[in-house]
Amino acid sequence: DALKTIEEIHNRGFATTVDILGEHVQTESEAQIVRDEYSELYEAIGNINGDCTISLKITHIGLDISENLAMENLMVIVQKAREASRGITIDMESSELTDITLNIYKKTVAEFNQTGTVLQAYLFRSLDDLKNIDSPQLKLRICKGIYREPPEIAFQTKEEIRKNFITLVQTLLNGQGTAQIATHDPIIIDSLENWIEENKIPPNRFEFQVLYGVPMGRKLEQLRDKGWTGRVYVPFG
């Protein structure tokens, strides 16, 4: 069903990224099952026409058990990504996992340059994190963040989060990496759309990302018709 959905999205002129729902597995055998499912998924999407990547959470492949186990499983999946010539994005989870996720990203991108990761606009630290990982090969999704985080470390109002989101994307595009602008917020999209055009940012430096099933009116089609990439995040499970 997921593969059929992906093909339908590609036929409409959009890219996709696919995610097997789940996180925080508690046994080694569960983590290995998920590892094998992602490996099979890479084999399946390798035969699909269109731009399709995979997104995964590190706790879904064993991080709660040990970092070594998660890295071992991730390297198996990355080898499948390499064989299929498809990218992989290491999703971000709650704030206590930010450091370890970024460390795993740095190790992985050194092995496979089609690796991306995620920063969350509501965390105070994200701008510093962005500056620390900026490079020509950086593929970075910026999202608002969905976990409940305390006011000591995270912005709490829509306005503050919006402002930091826009700052992060502009900083990224003024730097070296590629921005994956993941939001359904029309205020953010319109603001960045204008800024990108004013600053003549090349279309290969950014894309807009939305979650499958969230109504966007005709916005994604409008961005596509400008020759810009729109990617739909397709979770299943």
Disulfide bonds with the S-S distance in Angstrom:
none
